[in-house]
Amino acid sequence: MSKNPVLPLFARSLGARGAELGLIAAASTVPGILVSLPAGTLSDIYGRSRVILFSLVLFATAPLLYFIVENPWQLALVRFYHGFATAIFGPVANAAIAELFPERRAERISTFSSATIVGRSIAPFLGGWILFSTGSDFKSIYGAVALISMTALGLGLIVMWKTPLKEGIAQGHHQEIGEQFMLLREGLKRVLGERMVLAAGFADGVQYLTYGAFEFFLVLYASSKGINALLIGIIGSIGLVSVTLIKPIFGWLSDRFGRRPIILGGFVLGGVALASMPMTSEFFSLAMASLLYGLGFAAVTSSTPAFVSDNMDRRDYGSAMGALSMIMDIGQTFGPVLTGLIVATFDFAVAFEVLAFLLLSFAFLFHFATRRSS
């Protein structure tokens, strides 16, 4: 809710224009690339609870900083700080779930992911209502964000009190700084040297690269075909709803029938959906393409975190999830940029075909890179 719809409006009220708007929009995504992997590794060393609670403290304190922002650069810095909360929380929470539910990890991680999508879907409507009802009072919406974030911190404390997580490998032992640094380095080395983790990471990266591009350019493509804004919103919502509802089901299937078939099938579904885009120009056909792409996206992302944890020792779950999150953020960040260059140089049709080629070709690569994995 601190991002959509308030952020661009707040930034513009501060006088942000052009490149400053882009910098503010991207500021919160950079921490995901920088800290997801080391945060996951630190949770392996010091325990999930400590790192998750630290991220919740960031969530609770970041909204208060918006009250003292007076210019665009200060807003960019606050967004950068706020981004650390999500960058740390996501991979460590996935690692905790993988530990707590070893037999149902794909289903439970997918359910957790769907819950975050529900929150992200509610946020624009709730934020928009607060802005409208208060006459665009930015402080009121950031006050609401602060209240909700503090509630999340309180819930986190209650949940961890009732469901203690396993300690990290450094807890309960006195270790020097040098020894702790060595543990961090060894954890990173083990994860980055594991072929299965890298294969799943790049699978997620490619999937999120196409997702970021599809989400952004679907609107422009549909508009260029004369479809009105209401119907465009429905098309986008169909894809989002399909991901939210079907992801736990794909997770359940992944736990019972294996990760690789679900991931490979998801790549094919997404590739077919993207390849069909240049041949579609009406509401119904675009809605079906959005639905098909959403199913493919749900299939891949429901199984990659569980696939990673299947192929790593428990002591490295955090590092592995951090690596997965880092590569995912890189893909989602550069997807719209790459696609924008293709659209500017050629057209929408070529852009969608290139994205389809990426998914389908990576399905082939993932199959051979992981064919010995169960």
N, C-alpha and C positions, 0 to 999 in steps of 0.2 A: 504493500500500500504506500510505502514511502517512495516508490518509483513510478507507479502508474495509478492515476493520471497526473499526480501532483508534480513530479520532478521537472518535466519540460516547462510547465507553467511557472513554477517557482524560479527555475533558471532564467526564463525570459524576463520575469519581473525584476531580476537582479541585473538585467542588462546583457545577459549572455547572448551571443550571436555566432553563427557559423561554426568555426572550429571549436569554440568554447563549448557549444552545445554538445558536439560530438565527444569532447573530452569528458564532460560531466556524465554523459550516458555510458561511456566505457569505463569510467573510473572504478566502479564496483566490481567489474569482471576481472580486472588485473590481479587482485589478490588470489583468485582461484587458480591462476597459472603459477603464482609465486609460492603459495603456502600449502596447497592441498596435500602435496606429497610429504613435506616435512611435518605437517600437523598430524598426518596419519601415523608417521613413524614415531613421533613423540607420544602418541597414544599407546603405541606398542610398548614404549619404555616406561611411561609414568602412569598408564592406566586410562581407560576410556572416560571414566567419570570426571576426572580432573580436566581433561581437554574439552569435553562437552560442556561442562559448567563454565569454563573460561569463555567458550563461544557464546553461551547464553548471557554472560555478563556483557560481552560486546554488543549483543542484540539489544540488551536493556539500556545500555548507556548511549549508543549511537544516536537514537532519535532525539536525545536532549541537546545534542550539538547543533542540530538544525536551527535551534532558537537563537543562536549567536552568529549565524551566517549573515554576512553583509555584502558579499561580492561573489562572482562566479568561481574564483579560484578557491575560496574557502569552501564553497559547496562541493567542488571537485574533491577536496581533501577529506571532507566528511563522508562523501560517497566511497572514497577509497577505504577509509576506516571501517565503514559499515560493511563493505564487501568481505572483510576478514571473517565476519561472523558466519556467513554462509559458507565461505571457503573452508573453514575449519569444521563446522558442524556436520555438513553433508557426508563426507567420507568417513568420519569417525562414527557417526550414527550408523552408517551402513556396516561398518566393521563390528559394532556392538550387536546389531541384529544378527549378523552372520554367526557370531559366537553363541547367542542365546537360542537360536533355532537352527541347529546344524542339519536337521532333516527336512526343514521347510524354508530354507533361507531365501530361495528365489521368490516364493509366494509372499513371505513377510517383507522382504525388501521392496517388492513391487507394491505391496499395500501401503508401505511407508511413502513410496514415491507418489502414488496416487493421492495420498493425503496432502502432500505438498502442492500437487496440481490443483486440488480443490481450493486450498488456501490462496493460491495465485489467481484462481478464477474468480473468487469472491472479492479479492482486494480491489480491482478497478471499480466494481459497482459500489462497494462500501465507501471507498475513497472519493468517488465521484459524488455520492450522495452527501458526504460530509462537506465537500467543497461547495456544492450547490446550496445546502441548507445554511451554511455559515457565510455565504457571500464571498467565496474564495478566500477564506481566512486560512493561510498556510499553517499558522501556529496551531490551529485547532486540529488539523489532520495529523501533524507530527506529535501533538499531545496524545491523540488516540493511538498512534503507532507506539509511543512510549508505554502507554498503559497496557497494550496487548503484549508487547515484548517483555514487560516486567511480569505479566501473568505467565508467559512461557517460561521465564526463569523460575518462578514459583512452582509450576508444574514439573519442571525438570528436577528440582530438589526433591519433590514428593516421590516422583517415579524412581529416582536413584536411591532414595532411602528404602523404598519397598522392594526394589529389584537391584541389589548390589551387582555391579559388573566386576569381571575378573581384574585383578591387579596387573599392572604392567611389570615387565621383567626387572625393573629397577626399584620397585616399591618393596619396602621391607628390608632393603639392603643399603648400607651406607656406601656410596660410591663417589669417587673424586670426579671433578669436571672432565678430566681427560678420559676417564672410563665411560662416562655418559656420552661424550662426543664420539667415542669409538663405537658404542652401541648404535648411535644414530647413523654413523657412516656405514656400518655393517648391514643395518636394516635396509638402507637405501640401495646398497650394492646388491643384496640378495634379490630385491624386487626388480630392479632395473636389469638384472641378468637373467630373469625368468621369461622364457619365450612365451609361455601361455598368458602371462600377465600382459606382456606387451601386445600380443595378438588381440586380446580382449580390449585393451586400452585403445588401440588403433581402430578396432571395430566401433567402439563407442565414439571415438573422435570423428570418424567418417560419418557415422549416423547423425551426430549432432551438427556436423558441418552442413549436411543437407537439410537438417531440420531448421536451423537458423535461417538458411537461405529460402527454403520453401515457405516458412511462416511469413517472412518479410515480402518476398516477391510474388507470392500468391495474390496478395491484395492488389498490387500494381498490375499484374497480368489480368486478373478478373476485371479490374476497372477499365483496362484497355479494350476489353471485349464488350463494354457497355453495360456491365452488370452493376446495379445500384449498391449503395453502401450497406443497406440492410441485408441484402442477399449475400454480399461478401462476408459480412459478420457471421451469418448462418453457416456459410461454407467453412470458415475458420473454426467455428464452434464445433462443428461435426467432427473434425479431426481431433480437437482437444478432448471432447467427451469420449470419443472412441478409445483414446489412450488411457484416460482415467478409469473407465469401466473395465476394459479388457486386460489391462496390464497384470492385475493379480491373477487372472485366469491363466495367462501365459506363464506366469511364475509358477503356478500350480502344475501346469503341464511340464514345465522345465524340471521341476523336482522329481517328477515321475517318469519322464521319458528321455531325459538328457538335455543338456544345454545346447549342444551344437545344432541339432535339427531345428530348434526354435530360432536360434540366431540366424542360421542360413536361410530359413524360410522367411524371416523378417526382412532380410536384405533383398530377397527376390520380390516380395510384396511391395516394398518401398521403391525398388528399381522400376517395376512395372508401372506403378502409380506415376512416378516422375516422367517416365518415357511416354506415357499417354497424355501428358499435359498439353503438348503442342497440338494434339489432335482434338482437344476439347475446348469449347468456347461458350457453352451454355451452362446455366445454373446447375441442372441435374447432373450433368457429366462431371463438372468440377467438384460438386459435392461428393460424388462417388470416388473421384480421385483422392480427395481429402480424406475420406473414410479409409480407403485402401492404404494410403500412406500412413495414417494414424495407426492402423493395425500392424503394419510392418515396423514402425518405430517402437510400438509397445512390445512387440515380440523380441526385438534385439535388446532393448534396454531393460527388459524384465530379467534377462538371463546373464548379461555380462558381469554384473557384480558377483552373482553366485558362482559363475564360472571362475572368476578370479580367486575367490576364497576356496573353491574346491582344489585349486592347484597350488595353494600356499599353506605353509604351516601357520597355526593359530597366532603364533608370536608376531607374524608379519601381516596380519589382516589389515591393520591400520595403514601400513605403508602401501600395501597393494591397492586398497580403496583410494588412497590419496593419489597414487599414480593414475588410476582410472579417472578420477575427477579432474586431475590436471590436464590430461590429454583431451578429455571431453570439453573443458573450457577453451582450450586452444582451438578445437574444431568449431565450436559454436561462435567464437569470436571472429574467426577468419572466413566462415562460410558466406555471410552476406557480402563481405569485401570481395572475395573471389567471384561470386556470382554477379555482383554489380559491375565488375570489370568486363565480364563476358557479355552481359546485357548491353553495356555501353559500346563494346566493340562489334558485337553481332546483333542478337535479338533474344527475346524470351525463349524461343524454341530451342536455340542452341544451348542456352543456359540450362534448361531443364534436361536436355539430352545428356549434357556433360555430367550433371548431378546423378542421373540414372546410371550412366556408365561407371561412375565412381562406386556406387553401391553394388552393382552387379559384379564388377571386377574385384571388389574387395571380398565379396562372398566367395569367389574362387580362391583368392589368396588366403582367407581365413580357413577355408576347408583344408588346404594343404598344410598350413602352418600348425593346425591343431588336430590333425587326423588321428594322432595316437592317443588323444585325450578322450576320456569316457564322457 
